[in-house]
């Protein structure tokens, strides 16, 4: 249990650093491919879970481009996104 906790935190940090290296914006499928190099057992479901946690924490923003593509971007300091129905 302890190992998965640390692995999860390391992969979230790795995920954030990958996005930062791409000028703060990346497509989810490209992000998944890059993470698979360091974490071969990573599933797409786990990536979605990490993205959801990071979005709840206000660290990333995920928006849908097409039915199958999503844009993942780092939230910059002072930047805010409104939730559904908060306009």
Secondary structure, 3 states (H helix, E strand, C coil): CHHHHHHHHHHHHHHHHHHHHCCCEEEHHHHHHHHHHHCCCCCHHHHHHHHHHHHHCCCEEEEECCCCCEEEEECCCCCCCCCCCCC
